[in-house]
Amino acid sequence: MLRSLAFLSTLLGTVAFCNLGRQHSSVCRISPVLSSSSSTTTSLNSVPSLIVFDLDNTLWTPELYQLRKLARNNQYPVANQDVKLFPAAREMIMKMKQDDMFANTKFAVASRTKSVDWAHDLLNQFELREWLDFIEIFPGDKKEHFNNLKRNSGISFDQMLFFDDARDGKYGNCEPVSSLGVLSVHCPNGIYEQQIWMNALAKYKDWSVQKAPGTIVEWDGSVTTKKPLDPNERFKGNVKYLNREKRFGFIQYGGRGTRDMFFHFNELPYGDSIDEGDELTFTVTTSRNGKDAASNIEMVTQGGANESDDLVSMHAFSMNLPFAALLSNGYKTLETRNGTMFTPYPSGTKMLLHVGQRIYPDGDRHIDVMRSGGLGDNEIKALKSLPSGFGKGQCVAIVEIGRTFETTLEQRSEADFQRSVAAFGADAGMRATEIRRVEYLKKPLKVSARGGVFKVKIEKNLIPDGWLDDEDSNNSDSSDKKTRKVYYSATF
């Protein structure tokens, strides 16, 4: 199939385009189609049945989400002006259109961009649509793109070759797609030179002998193969999110680049209740739609029967100084957040207060709020201090929360509200949670905090007397809850 005159004109118009690669020279790298490349290519007897390309930063640059000015003005990007194909990508397309070697190969794009209309329009502008057999453009999981491609093309994963600039982590594509059995090519700077796709075809020929799942052709031309998933390997993590209505959740585990693991309530042990922050162990299985999910979930317990009698599992949340101290010392009676961290927990829930590792940067505006209530500098200093031996990285107090309610800026700007929060209205969050009572632990407990509400195992003898009394915790009219106790950490 011959390239149209318009497409050839577009190719010639990009001779001056320079790719500023992150790991490569900024010098223009427009390689001509070498006469020897035909003999090199035809020597590769094994070619993919389907070759799939990502769009943003793989076939073209920049990524569409970066064109914010055009989005604000409701303008569509213009090919070869706002968005440009990588020169070697153009060369590759022309070669594959003309070479009989690819007569039986189909081509597709798979993109997770949210700029769906833009992407389709650019395919038309670049005259690529007639070259493509399949188009998958929608936000979501790349595995869903490939499951659609497999279904629509009738081609198995091990006969596909995939190019993408994102390898792994939260937004990675090569790793999850390779786990399906597709040979994936990581090109972090896009297809900026001919060698990228020539090397990929050569690696595909070698790989097609064994077709090992989890194989990635790396940016430097090397090949790595991830160890196959062991269905018996157990992982440990914490519940990050729950949707009780739809009966699913996500588990946070592994390192910073590890995706949260989906699970369905059907995989939970029979009769076990579960909360955000609970620690779990699980295995990983691949469902029929190709997505990984947690299976064989078990709750983590510490120690044996005798040890568990001395421990109690409690919810905990973290705050930075000085506000952690202001709350612990009874001055701060409202905690405000913009998020919904406390909304799942009813009035009367008891939680541990953890002190974060940082000082909250409010520019000391809390001091002005406290002074407006008539407090002197010595009193403020005492209320901002923790007792000796209590500090950052520790659970220091136990708190009983009341109701959580939404507020307006006008309500948050009232003087009494500001003093209850220790912040001006504009600095406070829109959702306020009452602090019914608070008391320091008998000894601090060193804990590695996590975001949101998390679970902590604590020795019962560290908790102040009366706090574990179920009758007391259910009696909302108890005198302790009506009369606030202020536990100062210093004298003045």
Secondary structure, DSSP 8 states (H G I E B T S, - for coil): ----HHHHHHHHTTTT-----SSS-SS-------HHHHHHHHT-----SEEEE--BTTTEES-GGG-HHHHHTT----BTTTBEE-HHHHHHHHHHHH-GGGTT-EEEEEE--S-HHHHHHHHHHTT-GGG-SEEEE-SS-HHHHHHHHHHHH---GGGEEEEES--SSTT--HHHHHHTT-EEEE-TT-S-SHHHHHHHHHHHHHHTTT--TTEEE-TTS-EEE-----TT--EEEEEEEEETTTTEEEEEESSTTS--EEEEGGGS-TT----TT-EEEEEEEE-TTS-EEEEEEEE---S-HHHHTTEEEEEEEEEEETHHHHHHTT---EEEESS-TTTTS-TT-EEEEEEEEEE--STTHHHHHHHHTT--HHHHHHHT---TT--TTEEEEEEEEEEEEE--HHHHTSHHHHHHHTS-GGGS-SEEEEEEEEEEEEEEEE----SSSEEEEEEGGGS-TTTT-HHHHT-TT-HHHHS-----SS--
